Amino acid sequence: MFAKTIGAGVFGLNGVLLTVEVDISNGIPALDIVGLPDTAVRESKERVKAAIRNSGYEFPCRRITVNLAPADLKKDGSGLDLPIALGILAAAGQVGEVDFESIAFVGELSLDAHVREIAGVLPMAMMCREQGVKAMIVPAGNAPEARVVDHVRIIAVDSLSMVLAVLRGESQGITEEGDATPPGAVNRTEGKTDDFRDVQGQFAAKRALEIAAAGGHNLLMSGPPGAGKTMLARRIPSILPPMTMDEALEVSKIYSVAGLLGSTGALMSHRPFRSPHHTVSAAAMAGGGRIPRPGEVTLAHHGVLFLDELPEFPRQVLEVLRQPIEDGQVTVARVSSSYTYPSLFMLIGSMNPCPCGFSGDPSHECCCSDMEIKRYLRRISGPLMDRIDMNVTVPRLKYEDMAGGHEAEPSSVIALRVSAARERQSHRLADTRIFCNAQMSHRQLQENCHISSEAQSLLRAVFEKMKLNARSYDRIIKVAQTIADLARSEEITAVHMAEAVQLRLSIAR
Amino acid sequence: MNGVDKGRCGEDLAVAFLLDRGYRILNRNWRVKSGEIDIIAEINGWLVFCEVKSRSSLCYGSGAEAVDGRKQQRIIRTAMLYLQRYHRFNNLCRFDVIEILMSAPDHPELRHIKNAFGA
């Protein structure tokens, strides 16, 4: 007696369809799972046994062999419980005639036969569409994310007996409540986030953050303690442009695999904002583990990676950032296989100018020795500094600025300008797979940026005077392009170029 | 009554119990190098390998508890040898445990756990 069902797993960020073959023969009763199962899959034995018994079916007292194909791929996660259970029931002849070729099952079983949520359902559903599997049975909590994928009929279930009722045609599963994929879900959540209205003064920093948000550039803020660096950074999400559908899908896929999507939202509705503490390990930053999981740089994809107190991060962790920043992706290689995760994020850093924090402050005396300051600043390596597009100083506020009582510009107004600038970019980069200025390659830069002759000569003068390198050249032009976009200018003029140069070269440290 | 007698007595009780329920007894104390199976019986085409555990008190735990993973593996290995010897590899098989508590001499309590374990 033999049966075959379709299950699914995740490899890196992509779903894979797995075939679950079940053979039942006479002999000493046993349940063997072969095909490179890892611990969670091997333990599914006990869950499957109990779940089948507790939903009123008979667990066959025979020799049962379960094979997971392809046999050379390591299977992890608990999502294979459901296809294994159904394979066993089908092979034991307790299901009846069902076309198992056109339906995929994912879900973890509890001992009382409830179907539990699993991670990574979105990429699995995408793979079902690609491979032409017509229907997919998923845990109820994962249904919203699965329903994002069209052309696959998603059936939400909450128990093993419901799955069998669906297969007999007696049930439709749990029907969706409301609209599962509102296109508006890609919009920012309004009102809840902090607002720039609360930040008095700090016009230079706000301007820099606006440019960074509009073009996806990296920014480092430096200033004495209490000046408002962290406060400013926390408000970045409120001015980030809304995600396009493609961006939202990519980000949702990452969060689905990481198990962070939550059951409420189908798609990630706003850009991620990650602010890992400075005790973070290199593996947590880049992604790692024996079976690699996405790290902070990947979780910040299409969003913001905010590193507060940048010099406090271990050097090893900061150096790990170099490849992801430059390539927009990070490759984690392990003996078994290597995985590539996307990591297009904007890096926002904050730091004090010296250990005591008051170096360069006109009203406080800095009590650090030159040596101490040097040592402190050396913690951020030159190559990393080279990848930061803008440096901005956040000075201590004056009393008049703070208690002035006049309200600062609200985030919604800034967000409008940012969105308009981002729209110009996506219009210009429509034929490519990139979304903002910071992601442009050198070639795209040359094709898309129109630099006025005045700006050209300004850049040449700076380049030669400051002995800049090729990366600086590219990055200055990208920032200048964003400034031009914010100014609704078709051409990068000398004014735009000057601001970009000034932002890059100002010494924030 | 020493330990061996007590065990023997329990097995007799178990055999009577199985016969009463329509089982056909094929072997008792089938012994090979790797171990021993207390009772091998047959019913409705199923081959039943039975382990009998007798206890006179619960001071040392129940009888069924004593059939731990190691004991199970030993029984399964022995059962495989049995199937091989009699060419019955394609038979339906089952492993049962019968525990007997003889706290009072005249009132043995018997519990039959069908399909108690598998490989």
Interface residues (C-beta under 8 A of the other chain):
Chain A: S25 N26 G27 I28 P29 A30 L31 C61 R62
Chain B: I76 A79 M80 L83 F89 N90 N91 L92 C93 R94 F95 N115 G118 A119
